[in-house]
C-alpha cells in the first residue's frame, strides 16, 4: 500500500487521516486502491468531477501516465478537457451512442 501511495504522489501524506486530505488527495488514494490488485483495466467514473482545476489536471495527468504504462483506462466524464486526453471518445445522448471517434 505504501508503494502505491508513493506512486500516486502521496509520500508526504502517508500518516495522515482521510479528514486531513484534500479532494484531489482523496481521489489519488482511490486510484491507489484501484491499483492494488494490478488491474489491466481501470474504470473511472467522473474522476475529476468534484475537484478544482489544478487537482483535476493532476488526476488527468496521472490517468494518462497509467495509460502510458499499458493500463486500459475507461473514463465516464462530462469534462471535455479530460475527454480530449482519450485515444477514443464515445459520446452518448439519452443512452444512445451519437459519436464514436478515434482522437
C-alpha positions as CSV (number, residue, x, y, z in Angstrom):
1,X,0.0,0.0,0.0
2,X,2.8,2.3,0.9
3,X,4.4,2.0,-2.6
4,X,1.1,2.7,-4.3
5,X,0.6,5.8,-2.2
6,X,4.1,7.0,-3.2
7,X,3.3,6.2,-6.8
8,X,0.3,8.4,-6.8
9,X,2.2,11.3,-5.2
10,X,1.2,11.0,-1.6
11,X,4.6,10.2,0.0
12,X,4.2,13.2,2.3
13,X,0.7,12.1,3.5
14,X,1.3,8.5,4.5
15,X,0.4,9.1,8.1
16,X,-2.5,11.5,7.6
17,X,-6.1,10.6,8.2
18,X,-8.6,10.9,5.4
19,X,-10.1,14.0,7.1
20,X,-6.8,15.7,6.6
21,X,-6.6,15.2,2.9
22,X,-7.9,17.4,0.1
23,X,-10.3,16.3,-2.6
24,X,-7.5,15.7,-5.0
25,X,-5.5,13.7,-2.5
26,X,-8.6,11.5,-1.6
27,X,-9.0,10.9,-5.3
28,X,-5.4,9.7,-5.5
29,X,-6.0,7.4,-2.6
30,X,-8.9,5.9,-4.5
31,X,-6.6,5.4,-7.6
32,X,-4.0,3.7,-5.4
33,X,-6.7,1.4,-4.0
34,X,-7.8,0.6,-7.6
35,X,-4.2,-0.2,-8.5
36,X,-3.7,-2.6,-5.5
37,X,-4.8,-5.7,-7.4
38,X,-2.8,-4.8,-10.5
39,X,-5.8,-4.5,-12.9
40,X,-5.4,-4.3,-16.6
41,X,-8.5,-2.1,-16.9
42,X,-9.4,0.8,-14.7
43,X,-12.9,2.2,-14.7
44,X,-13.1,5.9,-13.6
45,X,-16.5,7.5,-13.2
46,X,-16.1,11.3,-13.2
47,X,-12.6,11.2,-11.7
48,X,-12.3,15.0,-11.8
49,X,-15.9,15.8,-11.1
50,X,-15.6,17.3,-7.6
51,X,-12.1,18.7,-8.0
52,X,-10.8,22.2,-8.7
53,X,-9.0,22.7,-12.0
54,X,-5.5,22.2,-10.6
55,X,-6.4,18.9,-8.8
56,X,-8.4,17.8,-11.8
57,X,-5.3,18.4,-14.1
58,X,-3.1,16.3,-11.7
59,X,-5.6,13.4,-11.8
60,X,-5.8,13.6,-15.6
61,X,-2.0,13.5,-15.9
62,X,-1.9,10.5,-13.5
63,X,-4.5,8.6,-15.5
64,X,-2.7,9.5,-18.7
65,X,0.6,8.2,-17.2
66,X,-1.1,4.9,-16.2
67,X,-2.3,4.5,-19.8
68,X,1.3,5.1,-21.0
69,X,2.3,2.3,-18.6
70,X,-0.1,-0.1,-20.5
71,X,-3.2,0.2,-18.4
72,X,-6.6,0.5,-20.2
73,X,-8.5,3.4,-18.7
74,X,-12.2,3.8,-19.3
75,X,-13.5,7.2,-18.2
76,X,-17.0,8.4,-17.8
77,X,-16.9,12.2,-17.8
78,X,-18.7,15.4,-18.7
79,X,-15.4,17.3,-18.8
80,X,-14.4,17.9,-22.4
81,X,-10.8,18.7,-21.4
82,X,-10.4,15.3,-19.8
83,X,-12.1,13.6,-22.7
84,X,-9.6,15.2,-25.1
85,X,-6.9,13.1,-23.5
86,X,-8.5,9.9,-24.6
87,X,-7.4,7.9,-27.6
88,X,-11.1,7.1,-28.3
89,X,-14.1,9.1,-27.4
90,X,-17.6,7.6,-27.4
91,X,-20.3,10.2,-26.9
92,X,-23.8,9.3,-25.5
93,X,-27.1,11.1,-25.5
94,X,-30.2,9.7,-23.9
95,X,-28.5,6.4,-23.5
96,X,-27.5,6.0,-27.2
97,X,-24.2,6.4,-28.9
98,X,-24.2,9.6,-31.0
99,X,-20.5,9.7,-31.9
100,X,-17.6,7.3,-31.8
101,X,-14.2,8.6,-32.9
102,X,-10.5,8.0,-32.5
103,X,-8.7,11.1,-31.4
